Amino acid sequence: MAKTILIQVQNKIATCLTEEPLVCDNSDYVVNFQFDSEWSEHSLKTARFRTNGTYVDVVFDGTECPVPPVSDAKILWVGVYA
């Protein structure tokens, strides 16, 4: 079963509500975004996962997005845009 990272997006600010460490090289994480009403007109969104100077974009529909495997990272930045 996938582990969920909860991110709230309100007034164009994303805030992580999950305080659990991630294990590198795992593919069993998903991000569940809680969007404010500003996002209601956008069905397709793109999550950007950035670490170590590189990034991976994942296009998704709805509020849940798989986290791509992350290697050798101490910090994972997550953003979203439509």
C-alpha positions as CSV (number, residue, x, y, z in Angstrom):
1,M,0.0,0.0,0.0
2,A,1.3,3.4,-1.0
3,K,2.3,5.9,1.7
4,T,0.6,9.3,1.3
5,I,2.2,12.7,1.5
6,L,-0.5,15.4,2.2
7,I,0.1,18.8,0.6
8,Q,-2.4,21.7,1.1
9,V,-2.5,24.4,-1.6
10,Q,-4.2,27.6,-0.6
11,N,-3.7,31.1,-2.0
12,K,-0.9,29.9,-4.3
13,I,1.1,28.5,-1.3
14,A,1.8,24.8,-1.0
15,T,2.3,23.5,2.6
16,C,3.3,19.9,3.4
17,L,1.1,18.5,6.2
18,T,3.0,15.2,6.5
19,E,6.0,15.0,8.8
20,E,7.3,11.6,7.8
21,P,10.7,10.9,6.3
22,L,10.8,9.4,2.8
23,V,13.0,6.5,1.9
24,C,15.1,7.0,-1.2
25,D,14.6,4.7,-4.2
26,N,11.1,3.7,-3.2
27,S,8.2,3.9,-5.6
28,D,5.4,3.5,-3.1
29,Y,4.6,7.1,-2.3
30,V,1.8,9.3,-3.5
31,V,1.0,13.0,-3.0
32,N,-2.5,13.9,-2.1
33,F,-3.1,17.6,-2.8
34,Q,-5.8,19.6,-1.0
35,F,-6.6,22.4,-3.4
36,D,-8.5,25.6,-2.7
37,S,-11.3,26.7,-5.0
38,E,-8.9,28.5,-7.3
39,W,-8.0,25.1,-8.8
40,S,-11.5,23.9,-9.5
41,E,-11.4,24.9,-13.2
42,H,-8.2,22.9,-13.8
43,S,-8.6,19.1,-14.1
44,L,-5.1,18.4,-15.5
45,K,-2.2,19.5,-13.3
46,T,1.6,19.0,-13.2
47,A,3.5,18.2,-10.0
48,R,7.2,19.0,-10.1
49,F,9.6,17.0,-7.9
50,R,13.0,18.6,-7.5
51,T,16.1,17.4,-5.8
52,N,19.9,17.6,-6.3
53,G,19.5,20.3,-9.1
54,T,17.2,18.2,-11.3
55,Y,13.5,17.7,-11.5
56,V,10.8,15.3,-12.7
57,D,7.4,16.5,-13.8
58,V,4.3,14.3,-13.4
59,V,1.1,15.2,-15.1
60,F,-2.0,14.0,-13.2
61,D,-5.8,14.5,-13.1
62,G,-7.6,15.1,-9.9
63,T,-5.9,15.4,-6.5
64,E,-3.5,12.4,-6.3
65,C,-0.1,12.0,-8.0
66,P,2.5,9.3,-7.7
67,V,6.0,10.3,-6.5
68,P,8.7,9.3,-8.9
69,P,11.6,7.3,-7.3
70,V,14.1,9.7,-5.7
71,S,17.8,8.7,-5.2
72,D,20.4,10.0,-3.0
73,A,18.5,13.1,-1.7
74,K,18.2,14.8,1.6
75,I,15.5,17.2,0.5
76,L,12.6,16.8,-1.9
77,W,10.9,19.9,-3.1
78,V,7.3,19.5,-4.5
79,G,5.4,22.1,-6.4
80,V,2.3,22.0,-8.6
81,Y,1.0,24.0,-11.5
82,A,-1.8,23.9,-14.0
